[in-house]
Amino acid sequence: MVKPSTTIGRELSITLKRSLIGTPLRHRVVMRGLGLRRLHQTVRRPDTPQVRGLIAMVGYLLEVSAG
């Protein structure tokens, strides 16, 4: 049985605030996975544990807000 998600409809706005120059390759790969390529680019992603984990890994480069 599939457990209903409590995060349905919730989204996070994620903005790239710092340059990827000099960051580890793994962090750059995470940014591509989030869909961020350019400075000050903003994407909206669902508020899931997977996305939260990616944000935790590279949070020092991002600005995150709800909605």
HELIX and SHEET records of a PDB file:
HELIX    1   1 LEU A   25  LEU A   34  1                                  10    
HELIX    2   2 PRO A   49  MET A   57  1                                   9    
HELIX    3   3 GLY A   59  LEU A   61  5                                   3    
SHEET    1   A 3 THR A  42  PRO A  46  0                                        
SHEET    2   A 3 GLU A  11  LEU A  16 -1                                        
SHEET    3   A 3 LEU A  62  ALA A  66 -1                                        
END                                                                             
